[in-house]
Amino acid sequence: MRYNRLGRTDISVSRVCLGTMTWGEQNTEAEAHEQLDHATAAGVNFIDTAEMYPVPPRAETQGRTEAYIGSWLKARGRRDDLVLATKVAGPVRSGTSHLRPGKVRLDRPNITAALEASLKRLQTDYIDLYQLHWPDRHSPKFGQREYVHELDPDEVPIEETLGVLADLIGSGKVRSIGLSNETPWGTMRFLAASDAQGLPRVASIQNVYSLVSRGFDAGLGEVSLREDVGLLAYSPLAGGTLSGKYLGGAKPPGARMTLFSRFSRYDGHQGQNAIGRYVALAHATGLDPTQMALAFVDGRPFVTSTIIGATSMAQLKSNFAAFELSLSDDVLAKIEAIHLESPDPCP
Protein backbone atom coordinates (compact mmCIF):
# COMPACT_ATOMS: atom_id res chain seq x y z
CA MET A 1 0.00 0.00 0.00
CA ARG A 2 1.20 3.50 -0.87
CA TYR A 3 0.51 6.56 1.25
CA ASN A 4 0.23 10.31 0.68
CA ARG A 5 0.40 13.31 2.93
CA LEU A 6 -3.01 14.87 3.57
CA GLY A 7 -2.65 18.47 2.42
CA ARG A 8 -0.10 20.32 4.53
CA THR A 9 -0.90 18.33 7.67
CA ASP A 10 1.28 15.68 9.29
CA ILE A 11 -1.35 13.02 8.53
CA SER A 12 -0.47 10.20 6.14
CA VAL A 13 -3.33 8.47 4.30
CA SER A 14 -3.45 5.37 2.12
CA ARG A 15 -3.94 5.87 -1.63
CA VAL A 16 -7.05 3.73 -1.20
CA CYS A 17 -9.79 5.11 1.05
CA LEU A 18 -12.58 2.76 2.12
CA GLY A 19 -15.97 4.28 1.33
CA THR A 20 -18.91 3.27 3.48
CA MET A 21 -22.13 4.83 2.19
CA THR A 22 -23.85 1.48 1.50
CA TRP A 23 -23.43 0.25 5.07
CA GLY A 24 -26.78 0.16 6.81
CA GLU A 25 -28.76 0.02 3.55
CA GLN A 26 -27.19 -2.50 1.16
CA ASN A 27 -24.71 -3.93 3.67
CA THR A 28 -25.27 -5.36 7.14
CA GLU A 29 -23.16 -4.57 10.18
CA ALA A 30 -21.37 -7.93 9.87
CA GLU A 31 -20.55 -7.21 6.22
CA ALA A 32 -19.27 -3.75 7.13
CA HIS A 33 -16.96 -5.28 9.73
CA GLU A 34 -15.70 -7.87 7.23
CA GLN A 35 -14.85 -5.10 4.76
CA LEU A 36 -13.04 -3.13 7.46
CA ASP A 37 -11.03 -6.20 8.49
CA HIS A 38 -10.01 -6.91 4.90
CA ALA A 39 -9.15 -3.29 4.08
CA THR A 40 -7.05 -2.68 7.15
CA ALA A 41 -5.23 -6.00 6.66
CA ALA A 42 -4.34 -4.76 3.16
CA GLY A 43 -2.82 -1.58 4.58
CA VAL A 44 -5.74 0.82 4.22
CA ASN A 45 -5.71 3.34 7.05
CA PHE A 46 -8.24 5.82 5.62
CA ILE A 47 -12.00 5.40 6.23
CA ASP A 48 -14.59 7.87 4.91
CA THR A 49 -18.16 8.28 6.11
CA ALA A 50 -20.76 10.99 6.77
CA GLU A 51 -23.47 11.86 9.26
CA MET A 52 -26.18 11.44 6.57
CA TYR A 53 -25.11 7.91 5.48
CA PRO A 54 -26.26 5.41 4.36
CA VAL A 55 -27.40 6.46 0.90
CA PRO A 56 -30.13 7.01 -0.08
CA PRO A 57 -30.65 9.13 3.03
CA ARG A 58 -33.69 8.22 5.10
CA ALA A 59 -34.72 9.11 8.62
CA GLU A 60 -35.03 5.40 9.47
CA THR A 61 -31.42 4.61 8.61
CA GLN A 62 -29.55 7.90 9.15
CA GLY A 63 -26.41 7.39 11.24
CA ARG A 64 -26.23 3.61 10.83
CA THR A 65 -23.02 3.78 8.81
CA GLU A 66 -21.14 5.66 11.50
CA ALA A 67 -22.61 3.32 14.13
CA TYR A 68 -21.30 0.26 12.27
CA ILE A 69 -17.81 1.79 12.16
CA GLY A 70 -18.10 2.63 15.83
CA SER A 71 -18.98 -0.93 16.82
CA TRP A 72 -16.00 -2.20 14.78
CA LEU A 73 -13.67 0.28 16.48
CA LYS A 74 -14.93 -0.79 19.88
CA ALA A 75 -14.42 -4.47 19.06
CA ARG A 76 -10.99 -4.08 17.43
CA GLY A 77 -9.48 -1.29 19.50
CA ARG A 78 -7.49 0.11 16.57
CA ARG A 79 -8.55 3.75 16.61
CA ASP A 80 -5.06 5.27 16.57
CA ASP A 81 -4.08 3.19 13.52
CA LEU A 82 -6.76 4.83 11.36
CA VAL A 83 -7.46 8.15 9.70
CA LEU A 84 -11.19 8.55 10.20
CA ALA A 85 -13.05 11.05 8.03
CA THR A 86 -16.67 12.09 8.31
CA LYS A 87 -18.82 14.96 7.08
CA VAL A 88 -21.34 17.49 8.33
CA ALA A 89 -24.28 18.07 5.98
CA GLY A 90 -24.90 21.40 4.32
CA PRO A 91 -28.32 23.04 3.93
CA VAL A 92 -31.27 20.93 2.87
CA ARG A 93 -33.35 23.18 0.64
CA SER A 94 -36.31 20.95 -0.13
CA GLY A 95 -38.53 19.95 2.74
CA THR A 96 -37.58 19.40 6.37
CA SER A 97 -34.34 17.63 7.18
CA HIS A 98 -34.39 14.60 9.45
CA LEU A 99 -30.86 15.38 10.61
CA ARG A 100 -31.66 18.10 13.14
CA PRO A 101 -34.58 20.34 14.15
CA GLY A 102 -34.71 23.71 12.41
CA LYS A 103 -32.62 24.87 9.48
CA VAL A 104 -29.56 22.79 8.69
CA ARG A 105 -26.72 25.23 7.97
CA LEU A 106 -22.95 25.29 8.35
CA ASP A 107 -23.16 27.43 11.48
CA ARG A 108 -22.03 26.88 15.07
CA PRO A 109 -25.15 25.15 16.45
CA ASN A 110 -25.41 22.75 13.52
CA ILE A 111 -21.73 21.88 13.19
CA THR A 112 -21.35 21.40 16.93
CA ALA A 113 -24.44 19.18 17.17
CA ALA A 114 -23.42 17.18 14.11
CA LEU A 115 -19.92 16.55 15.41
CA GLU A 116 -21.07 15.45 18.85
CA ALA A 117 -23.56 13.03 17.32
CA SER A 118 -20.93 11.61 14.97
CA LEU A 119 -18.43 11.16 17.79
CA LYS A 120 -21.04 9.26 19.79
CA ARG A 121 -21.98 6.95 16.92
CA LEU A 122 -18.34 6.37 15.96
CA GLN A 123 -17.43 5.70 19.61
CA THR A 124 -14.39 7.96 19.46
CA ASP A 125 -13.37 11.28 20.94
CA TYR A 126 -11.82 12.80 17.81
CA ILE A 127 -12.18 12.95 14.01
CA ASP A 128 -9.04 13.04 11.87
CA LEU A 129 -10.65 14.79 8.90
CA TYR A 130 -13.92 16.69 9.31
CA GLN A 131 -15.44 17.69 5.98
CA LEU A 132 -18.20 20.05 4.86
CA HIS A 133 -20.37 17.71 2.80
CA TRP A 134 -21.55 20.46 0.44
CA PRO A 135 -21.43 24.28 0.50
CA ASP A 136 -23.76 26.42 2.56
CA ARG A 137 -24.34 28.73 -0.41
CA HIS A 138 -26.09 28.00 -3.70
CA SER A 139 -23.56 26.36 -6.03
CA PRO A 140 -23.52 23.72 -8.78
CA LYS A 141 -23.21 20.20 -7.36
CA PHE A 142 -24.44 16.62 -7.72
CA GLY A 143 -24.53 16.67 -11.51
CA GLN A 144 -25.45 20.32 -12.12
CA ARG A 145 -23.46 21.82 -14.98
CA GLU A 146 -24.08 25.53 -14.60
CA TYR A 147 -23.85 28.07 -11.82
CA VAL A 148 -27.07 30.00 -11.22
CA HIS A 149 -26.47 33.21 -9.30
CA GLU A 150 -29.01 33.05 -6.50
CA LEU A 151 -28.08 34.77 -3.25
CA ASP A 152 -29.36 33.25 -0.01
CA PRO A 153 -30.09 35.76 2.77
CA ASP A 154 -29.40 33.07 5.37
CA GLU A 155 -26.06 32.03 3.86
CA VAL A 156 -23.44 31.40 6.53
CA PRO A 157 -20.19 33.27 5.76
CA ILE A 158 -17.18 31.07 5.09
CA GLU A 159 -15.25 32.90 7.82
CA GLU A 160 -17.94 31.99 10.36
CA THR A 161 -17.85 28.32 9.40
CA LEU A 162 -14.05 28.28 9.61
CA GLY A 163 -14.20 29.93 13.02
CA VAL A 164 -16.36 27.09 14.35
CA LEU A 165 -14.00 24.51 12.89
CA ALA A 166 -11.04 26.34 14.43
CA ASP A 167 -12.62 25.98 17.86
CA LEU A 168 -13.22 22.28 17.29
CA ILE A 169 -9.58 21.80 16.32
CA GLY A 170 -8.56 23.76 19.41
CA SER A 171 -10.69 21.45 21.57
CA GLY A 172 -8.91 18.37 20.20
CA LYS A 173 -12.10 16.91 18.72
CA VAL A 174 -10.97 17.51 15.11
CA ARG A 175 -7.45 17.18 13.68
CA SER A 176 -7.93 18.59 10.16
CA ILE A 177 -10.69 19.89 7.90
CA GLY A 178 -11.76 19.40 4.30
CA LEU A 179 -14.29 20.41 1.67
CA SER A 180 -16.60 18.32 -0.47
CA ASN A 181 -18.64 19.01 -3.61
CA GLU A 182 -16.89 22.37 -3.78
CA THR A 183 -16.02 24.70 -6.66
CA PRO A 184 -12.75 26.51 -7.53
CA TRP A 185 -14.23 29.80 -6.27
CA GLY A 186 -15.33 28.27 -2.99
CA THR A 187 -12.04 26.48 -2.40
CA MET A 188 -10.03 29.66 -2.99
CA ARG A 189 -12.33 31.65 -0.71
CA PHE A 190 -11.73 29.16 2.10
CA LEU A 191 -7.99 29.38 1.55
CA ALA A 192 -8.04 33.18 1.41
CA ALA A 193 -10.03 33.38 4.65
CA SER A 194 -7.55 31.05 6.33
CA ASP A 195 -4.61 33.18 5.20
CA ALA A 196 -6.22 36.49 6.11
CA GLN A 197 -7.51 35.52 9.54
CA GLY A 198 -5.16 32.77 10.68
CA LEU A 199 -7.93 30.18 10.54
CA PRO A 200 -7.45 26.46 9.85
CA ARG A 201 -6.51 25.55 6.29
CA VAL A 202 -8.51 22.98 4.35
CA ALA A 203 -6.41 19.88 3.66
CA SER A 204 -8.52 18.16 1.00
CA ILE A 205 -11.50 18.34 -1.30
CA GLN A 206 -13.78 15.36 -1.86
CA ASN A 207 -15.41 15.67 -5.28
CA VAL A 208 -16.74 13.28 -7.90
CA TYR A 209 -14.06 12.13 -10.34
CA SER A 210 -14.01 9.33 -12.90
CA LEU A 211 -13.43 8.66 -16.59
CA VAL A 212 -16.84 10.22 -17.32
CA SER A 213 -16.76 12.93 -14.61
CA ARG A 214 -13.62 15.00 -15.16
CA GLY A 215 -14.78 18.50 -14.33
CA PHE A 216 -12.01 18.66 -11.71
CA ASP A 217 -9.26 18.60 -14.34
CA ALA A 218 -9.12 22.32 -15.12
CA GLY A 219 -9.78 24.92 -12.40
CA LEU A 220 -9.80 22.64 -9.39
CA GLY A 221 -6.87 20.63 -10.70
CA GLU A 222 -4.72 23.75 -10.65
CA VAL A 223 -5.98 24.80 -7.21
CA SER A 224 -5.33 21.32 -5.86
CA LEU A 225 -1.72 21.15 -7.04
CA ARG A 226 -0.71 24.75 -6.34
CA GLU A 227 -2.37 24.91 -2.93
CA ASP A 228 -1.81 21.35 -1.66
CA VAL A 229 -5.52 20.62 -1.37
CA GLY A 230 -5.57 17.05 -2.67
CA LEU A 231 -8.57 15.40 -4.26
CA LEU A 232 -10.32 12.57 -2.44
CA ALA A 233 -12.00 11.15 -5.52
CA TYR A 234 -15.47 9.77 -4.91
CA SER A 235 -17.54 7.67 -7.33
CA PRO A 236 -14.44 6.70 -9.37
CA LEU A 237 -16.52 3.96 -11.03
CA ALA A 238 -19.37 6.37 -11.87
CA GLY A 239 -21.76 4.59 -9.55
CA GLY A 240 -20.56 1.21 -10.81
CA THR A 241 -21.46 1.98 -14.44
CA LEU A 242 -17.84 1.82 -15.60
CA SER A 243 -17.85 -1.89 -14.78
CA GLY A 244 -20.15 -2.25 -17.79
CA LYS A 245 -22.80 -4.11 -15.83
CA TYR A 246 -25.57 -1.63 -16.68
CA LEU A 247 -24.86 -1.35 -20.42
CA GLY A 248 -27.76 -2.01 -22.77
CA GLY A 249 -30.27 -1.17 -20.05
CA ALA A 250 -29.26 -4.11 -17.87
CA LYS A 251 -30.55 -4.08 -14.29
CA PRO A 252 -28.54 -6.62 -12.27
CA PRO A 253 -30.44 -7.87 -9.20
CA GLY A 254 -29.43 -6.04 -6.02
CA ALA A 255 -27.24 -3.49 -7.81
CA ARG A 256 -27.38 0.12 -6.66
CA MET A 257 -28.98 1.55 -9.79
CA THR A 258 -31.45 -1.30 -9.94
CA LEU A 259 -32.58 -0.50 -6.41
CA PHE A 260 -32.43 3.31 -6.41
CA SER A 261 -33.23 6.05 -8.92
CA ARG A 262 -31.09 8.85 -7.46
CA PHE A 263 -28.04 8.20 -9.67
CA SER A 264 -29.55 9.47 -12.94
CA ARG A 265 -26.44 11.54 -13.80
CA TYR A 266 -25.07 8.42 -15.54
CA ASP A 267 -28.22 7.52 -17.50
CA GLY A 268 -27.99 9.99 -20.38
CA HIS A 269 -27.20 8.98 -23.94
CA GLN A 270 -23.80 10.71 -24.00
CA GLY A 271 -22.79 9.16 -20.70
CA GLN A 272 -23.87 5.67 -21.72
CA ASN A 273 -22.06 6.00 -25.03
CA ALA A 274 -18.82 7.07 -23.36
CA ILE A 275 -19.11 4.34 -20.74
CA GLY A 276 -19.56 1.77 -23.47
CA ARG A 277 -16.44 3.00 -25.25
CA TYR A 278 -14.32 2.87 -22.09
CA VAL A 279 -15.54 -0.65 -21.30
CA ALA A 280 -14.75 -1.72 -24.87
CA LEU A 281 -11.27 -0.19 -24.62
CA ALA A 282 -10.58 -2.15 -21.44
CA HIS A 283 -11.63 -5.42 -23.04
CA ALA A 284 -9.62 -4.68 -26.21
CA THR A 285 -6.46 -4.09 -24.18
CA GLY A 286 -6.86 -7.08 -21.87
CA LEU A 287 -7.92 -5.08 -18.84
CA ASP A 288 -10.80 -5.40 -16.44
CA PRO A 289 -13.03 -2.30 -17.01
CA THR A 290 -13.40 -1.66 -13.28
CA GLN A 291 -9.68 -1.91 -12.65
CA MET A 292 -8.82 0.30 -15.64
CA ALA A 293 -11.20 2.99 -14.39
CA LEU A 294 -9.75 2.91 -10.87
CA ALA A 295 -6.14 2.82 -12.07
CA PHE A 296 -6.80 5.91 -14.20
CA VAL A 297 -8.07 7.89 -11.20
CA ASP A 298 -5.23 6.66 -8.99
CA GLY A 299 -2.71 7.93 -11.53
CA ARG A 300 -3.96 11.52 -11.63
CA PRO A 301 -1.41 13.96 -10.15
CA PHE A 302 -3.89 15.83 -7.94
CA VAL A 303 -5.41 12.73 -6.31
CA THR A 304 -4.47 12.13 -2.69
CA SER A 305 -6.72 9.09 -2.27
CA THR A 306 -9.41 7.26 -4.25
CA ILE A 307 -12.55 6.32 -2.35
CA ILE A 308 -13.78 2.84 -3.21
CA GLY A 309 -16.96 1.22 -1.97
CA ALA A 310 -18.35 -2.25 -2.55
CA THR A 311 -21.38 -4.26 -1.57
CA SER A 312 -19.56 -7.61 -1.76
CA MET A 313 -16.14 -8.88 -0.78
CA ALA A 314 -15.53 -10.04 -4.36
CA GLN A 315 -16.01 -6.47 -5.58
CA LEU A 316 -13.78 -5.10 -2.84
CA LYS A 317 -10.93 -7.49 -3.61
CA SER A 318 -11.16 -6.73 -7.33
CA ASN A 319 -11.07 -3.02 -6.60
CA PHE A 320 -7.94 -3.35 -4.49
CA ALA A 321 -6.18 -5.16 -7.31
CA ALA A 322 -6.59 -2.07 -9.50
CA PHE A 323 -4.11 -0.15 -7.39
CA GLU A 324 -1.35 -2.53 -8.41
CA LEU A 325 -1.85 -1.53 -12.06
CA SER A 326 0.02 1.10 -14.04
CA LEU A 327 -1.73 1.96 -17.27
CA SER A 328 0.46 2.02 -20.37
CA ASP A 329 1.01 5.16 -22.41
CA ASP A 330 -0.97 3.56 -25.21
CA VAL A 331 -4.01 2.93 -22.99
CA LEU A 332 -3.79 6.44 -21.56
CA ALA A 333 -3.64 7.92 -25.06
CA LYS A 334 -6.74 5.97 -26.07
CA ILE A 335 -8.54 7.13 -22.93
CA GLU A 336 -7.73 10.73 -23.83
CA ALA A 337 -9.00 10.21 -27.37
CA ILE A 338 -12.38 9.09 -26.03
CA HIS A 339 -12.40 11.97 -23.55
CA LEU A 340 -11.75 14.55 -26.27
CA GLU A 341 -14.69 13.25 -28.27
CA SER A 342 -16.98 13.01 -25.23
CA PRO A 343 -15.66 15.33 -22.51
CA ASP A 344 -17.20 15.11 -19.05
CA PRO A 345 -20.54 13.54 -20.07
CA CYS A 346 -21.59 12.85 -16.46
CA PRO A 347 -20.70 15.94 -14.36
C-alpha positions as CSV (number, residue, x, y, z in Angstrom):
1,M,0.0,0.0,0.0
2,R,1.2,3.5,-0.9
3,Y,0.5,6.6,1.2
4,N,0.2,10.3,0.7
5,R,0.4,13.3,2.9
6,L,-3.0,14.9,3.6
7,G,-2.7,18.5,2.4
8,R,-0.1,20.3,4.5
9,T,-0.9,18.3,7.7
10,D,1.3,15.7,9.3
11,I,-1.4,13.0,8.5
12,S,-0.5,10.2,6.1
13,V,-3.3,8.5,4.3
14,S,-3.4,5.4,2.1
15,R,-3.9,5.9,-1.6
16,V,-7.0,3.7,-1.2
17,C,-9.8,5.1,1.0
18,L,-12.6,2.8,2.1
19,G,-16.0,4.3,1.3
20,T,-18.9,3.3,3.5
21,M,-22.1,4.8,2.2
22,T,-23.9,1.5,1.5
23,W,-23.4,0.2,5.1
24,G,-26.8,0.2,6.8
25,E,-28.8,0.0,3.6
26,Q,-27.2,-2.5,1.2
27,N,-24.7,-3.9,3.7
28,T,-25.3,-5.4,7.1
29,E,-23.2,-4.6,10.2
30,A,-21.4,-7.9,9.9
31,E,-20.6,-7.2,6.2
32,A,-19.3,-3.8,7.1
33,H,-17.0,-5.3,9.7
34,E,-15.7,-7.9,7.2
35,Q,-14.8,-5.1,4.8
36,L,-13.0,-3.1,7.5
37,D,-11.0,-6.2,8.5
38,H,-10.0,-6.9,4.9
39,A,-9.2,-3.3,4.1
40,T,-7.0,-2.7,7.2
41,A,-5.2,-6.0,6.7
42,A,-4.3,-4.8,3.2
43,G,-2.8,-1.6,4.6
44,V,-5.7,0.8,4.2
45,N,-5.7,3.3,7.1
46,F,-8.2,5.8,5.6
47,I,-12.0,5.4,6.2
48,D,-14.6,7.9,4.9
49,T,-18.2,8.3,6.1
50,A,-20.8,11.0,6.8
51,E,-23.5,11.9,9.3
52,M,-26.2,11.4,6.6
53,Y,-25.1,7.9,5.5
54,P,-26.3,5.4,4.4
55,V,-27.4,6.5,0.9
56,P,-30.1,7.0,-0.1
57,P,-30.6,9.1,3.0
58,R,-33.7,8.2,5.1
59,A,-34.7,9.1,8.6
60,E,-35.0,5.4,9.5
61,T,-31.4,4.6,8.6
62,Q,-29.5,7.9,9.2
63,G,-26.4,7.4,11.2
64,R,-26.2,3.6,10.8
65,T,-23.0,3.8,8.8
66,E,-21.1,5.7,11.5
67,A,-22.6,3.3,14.1
68,Y,-21.3,0.3,12.3
69,I,-17.8,1.8,12.2
70,G,-18.1,2.6,15.8
71,S,-19.0,-0.9,16.8
72,W,-16.0,-2.2,14.8
73,L,-13.7,0.3,16.5
74,K,-14.9,-0.8,19.9
75,A,-14.4,-4.5,19.1
76,R,-11.0,-4.1,17.4
77,G,-9.5,-1.3,19.5
78,R,-7.5,0.1,16.6
79,R,-8.6,3.7,16.6
80,D,-5.1,5.3,16.6
81,D,-4.1,3.2,13.5
82,L,-6.8,4.8,11.4
83,V,-7.5,8.2,9.7
84,L,-11.2,8.5,10.2
85,A,-13.0,11.1,8.0
86,T,-16.7,12.1,8.3
87,K,-18.8,15.0,7.1
88,V,-21.3,17.5,8.3
89,A,-24.3,18.1,6.0
90,G,-24.9,21.4,4.3
91,P,-28.3,23.0,3.9
92,V,-31.3,20.9,2.9
93,R,-33.4,23.2,0.6
94,S,-36.3,20.9,-0.1
95,G,-38.5,19.9,2.7
96,T,-37.6,19.4,6.4
97,S,-34.3,17.6,7.2
98,H,-34.4,14.6,9.5
99,L,-30.9,15.4,10.6
100,R,-31.7,18.1,13.1
101,P,-34.6,20.3,14.1
102,G,-34.7,23.7,12.4
103,K,-32.6,24.9,9.5
104,V,-29.6,22.8,8.7
105,R,-26.7,25.2,8.0
106,L,-23.0,25.3,8.4
107,D,-23.2,27.4,11.5
108,R,-22.0,26.9,15.1
109,P,-25.2,25.1,16.5
110,N,-25.4,22.7,13.5
111,I,-21.7,21.9,13.2
112,T,-21.4,21.4,16.9
113,A,-24.4,19.2,17.2
114,A,-23.4,17.2,14.1
115,L,-19.9,16.5,15.4
116,E,-21.1,15.5,18.8
117,A,-23.6,13.0,17.3
118,S,-20.9,11.6,15.0
119,L,-18.4,11.2,17.8
120,K,-21.0,9.3,19.8
121,R,-22.0,6.9,16.9
122,L,-18.3,6.4,16.0
123,Q,-17.4,5.7,19.6
124,T,-14.4,8.0,19.5
125,D,-13.4,11.3,20.9
126,Y,-11.8,12.8,17.8
127,I,-12.2,13.0,14.0
128,D,-9.0,13.0,11.9
129,L,-10.7,14.8,8.9
130,Y,-13.9,16.7,9.3
131,Q,-15.4,17.7,6.0
132,L,-18.2,20.1,4.9
133,H,-20.4,17.7,2.8
134,W,-21.5,20.5,0.4
135,P,-21.4,24.3,0.5
136,D,-23.8,26.4,2.6
137,R,-24.3,28.7,-0.4
138,H,-26.1,28.0,-3.7
139,S,-23.6,26.4,-6.0
140,P,-23.5,23.7,-8.8
141,K,-23.2,20.2,-7.4
142,F,-24.4,16.6,-7.7
143,G,-24.5,16.7,-11.5
144,Q,-25.5,20.3,-12.1
145,R,-23.5,21.8,-15.0
146,E,-24.1,25.5,-14.6
147,Y,-23.8,28.1,-11.8
148,V,-27.1,30.0,-11.2
149,H,-26.5,33.2,-9.3
150,E,-29.0,33.0,-6.5
151,L,-28.1,34.8,-3.2
152,D,-29.4,33.3,0.0
153,P,-30.1,35.8,2.8
154,D,-29.4,33.1,5.4
155,E,-26.1,32.0,3.9
156,V,-23.4,31.4,6.5
157,P,-20.2,33.3,5.8
158,I,-17.2,31.1,5.1
159,E,-15.3,32.9,7.8
160,E,-17.9,32.0,10.4
161,T,-17.8,28.3,9.4
162,L,-14.0,28.3,9.6
163,G,-14.2,29.9,13.0
164,V,-16.4,27.1,14.4
165,L,-14.0,24.5,12.9
166,A,-11.0,26.3,14.4
167,D,-12.6,26.0,17.9
168,L,-13.2,22.3,17.3
169,I,-9.6,21.8,16.3
170,G,-8.6,23.8,19.4
171,S,-10.7,21.5,21.6
172,G,-8.9,18.4,20.2
173,K,-12.1,16.9,18.7
174,V,-11.0,17.5,15.1
175,R,-7.5,17.2,13.7
176,S,-7.9,18.6,10.2
177,I,-10.7,19.9,7.9
178,G,-11.8,19.4,4.3
179,L,-14.3,20.4,1.7
180,S,-16.6,18.3,-0.5
181,N,-18.6,19.0,-3.6
182,E,-16.9,22.4,-3.8
183,T,-16.0,24.7,-6.7
184,P,-12.8,26.5,-7.5
185,W,-14.2,29.8,-6.3
186,G,-15.3,28.3,-3.0
187,T,-12.0,26.5,-2.4
188,M,-10.0,29.7,-3.0
189,R,-12.3,31.6,-0.7
190,F,-11.7,29.2,2.1
191,L,-8.0,29.4,1.5
192,A,-8.0,33.2,1.4
193,A,-10.0,33.4,4.7
194,S,-7.5,31.0,6.3
195,D,-4.6,33.2,5.2
196,A,-6.2,36.5,6.1
197,Q,-7.5,35.5,9.5
198,G,-5.2,32.8,10.7
199,L,-7.9,30.2,10.5
200,P,-7.5,26.5,9.9
201,R,-6.5,25.5,6.3
202,V,-8.5,23.0,4.3
203,A,-6.4,19.9,3.7
204,S,-8.5,18.2,1.0
205,I,-11.5,18.3,-1.3
206,Q,-13.8,15.4,-1.9
207,N,-15.4,15.7,-5.3
208,V,-16.7,13.3,-7.9
209,Y,-14.1,12.1,-10.3
210,S,-14.0,9.3,-12.9
211,L,-13.4,8.7,-16.6
212,V,-16.8,10.2,-17.3
213,S,-16.8,12.9,-14.6
214,R,-13.6,15.0,-15.2
215,G,-14.8,18.5,-14.3
216,F,-12.0,18.7,-11.7
217,D,-9.3,18.6,-14.3
218,A,-9.1,22.3,-15.1
219,G,-9.8,24.9,-12.4
220,L,-9.8,22.6,-9.4
221,G,-6.9,20.6,-10.7
222,E,-4.7,23.8,-10.7
223,V,-6.0,24.8,-7.2
224,S,-5.3,21.3,-5.9
225,L,-1.7,21.1,-7.0
226,R,-0.7,24.8,-6.3
227,E,-2.4,24.9,-2.9
228,D,-1.8,21.3,-1.7
229,V,-5.5,20.6,-1.4
230,G,-5.6,17.1,-2.7
231,L,-8.6,15.4,-4.3
232,L,-10.3,12.6,-2.4
233,A,-12.0,11.2,-5.5
234,Y,-15.5,9.8,-4.9
235,S,-17.5,7.7,-7.3
236,P,-14.4,6.7,-9.4
237,L,-16.5,4.0,-11.0
238,A,-19.4,6.4,-11.9
239,G,-21.8,4.6,-9.6
240,G,-20.6,1.2,-10.8
241,T,-21.5,2.0,-14.4
242,L,-17.8,1.8,-15.6
243,S,-17.9,-1.9,-14.8
244,G,-20.1,-2.3,-17.8
245,K,-22.8,-4.1,-15.8
246,Y,-25.6,-1.6,-16.7
247,L,-24.9,-1.3,-20.4
248,G,-27.8,-2.0,-22.8
249,G,-30.3,-1.2,-20.1
250,A,-29.3,-4.1,-17.9
251,K,-30.5,-4.1,-14.3
252,P,-28.5,-6.6,-12.3
253,P,-30.4,-7.9,-9.2
254,G,-29.4,-6.0,-6.0
255,A,-27.2,-3.5,-7.8
256,R,-27.4,0.1,-6.7
257,M,-29.0,1.6,-9.8
258,T,-31.4,-1.3,-9.9
259,L,-32.6,-0.5,-6.4
260,F,-32.4,3.3,-6.4
261,S,-33.2,6.1,-8.9
262,R,-31.1,8.8,-7.5
263,F,-28.0,8.2,-9.7
264,S,-29.5,9.5,-12.9
265,R,-26.4,11.5,-13.8
266,Y,-25.1,8.4,-15.5
267,D,-28.2,7.5,-17.5
268,G,-28.0,10.0,-20.4
269,H,-27.2,9.0,-23.9
270,Q,-23.8,10.7,-24.0
271,G,-22.8,9.2,-20.7
272,Q,-23.9,5.7,-21.7
273,N,-22.1,6.0,-25.0
274,A,-18.8,7.1,-23.4
275,I,-19.1,4.3,-20.7
276,G,-19.6,1.8,-23.5
277,R,-16.4,3.0,-25.3
278,Y,-14.3,2.9,-22.1
279,V,-15.5,-0.6,-21.3
280,A,-14.8,-1.7,-24.9
281,L,-11.3,-0.2,-24.6
282,A,-10.6,-2.1,-21.4
283,H,-11.6,-5.4,-23.0
284,A,-9.6,-4.7,-26.2
285,T,-6.5,-4.1,-24.2
286,G,-6.9,-7.1,-21.9
287,L,-7.9,-5.1,-18.8
288,D,-10.8,-5.4,-16.4
289,P,-13.0,-2.3,-17.0
290,T,-13.4,-1.7,-13.3
291,Q,-9.7,-1.9,-12.7
292,M,-8.8,0.3,-15.6
293,A,-11.2,3.0,-14.4
294,L,-9.7,2.9,-10.9
295,A,-6.1,2.8,-12.1
296,F,-6.8,5.9,-14.2
297,V,-8.1,7.9,-11.2
298,D,-5.2,6.7,-9.0
299,G,-2.7,7.9,-11.5
300,R,-4.0,11.5,-11.6
301,P,-1.4,14.0,-10.2
302,F,-3.9,15.8,-7.9
303,V,-5.4,12.7,-6.3
304,T,-4.5,12.1,-2.7
305,S,-6.7,9.1,-2.3
306,T,-9.4,7.3,-4.2
307,I,-12.6,6.3,-2.3
308,I,-13.8,2.8,-3.2
309,G,-17.0,1.2,-2.0
310,A,-18.4,-2.2,-2.5
311,T,-21.4,-4.3,-1.6
312,S,-19.6,-7.6,-1.8
313,M,-16.1,-8.9,-0.8
314,A,-15.5,-10.0,-4.4
315,Q,-16.0,-6.5,-5.6
316,L,-13.8,-5.1,-2.8
317,K,-10.9,-7.5,-3.6
318,S,-11.2,-6.7,-7.3
319,N,-11.1,-3.0,-6.6
320,F,-7.9,-3.4,-4.5
321,A,-6.2,-5.2,-7.3
322,A,-6.6,-2.1,-9.5
323,F,-4.1,-0.2,-7.4
324,E,-1.4,-2.5,-8.4
325,L,-1.9,-1.5,-12.1
326,S,0.0,1.1,-14.0
327,L,-1.7,2.0,-17.3
328,S,0.5,2.0,-20.4
329,D,1.0,5.2,-22.4
330,D,-1.0,3.6,-25.2
331,V,-4.0,2.9,-23.0
332,L,-3.8,6.4,-21.6
333,A,-3.6,7.9,-25.1
334,K,-6.7,6.0,-26.1
335,I,-8.5,7.1,-22.9
336,E,-7.7,10.7,-23.8
337,A,-9.0,10.2,-27.4
338,I,-12.4,9.1,-26.0
339,H,-12.4,12.0,-23.6
340,L,-11.7,14.5,-26.3
341,E,-14.7,13.2,-28.3
342,S,-17.0,13.0,-25.2
343,P,-15.7,15.3,-22.5
344,D,-17.2,15.1,-19.1
345,P,-20.5,13.5,-20.1
346,C,-21.6,12.9,-16.5
347,P,-20.7,15.9,-14.4
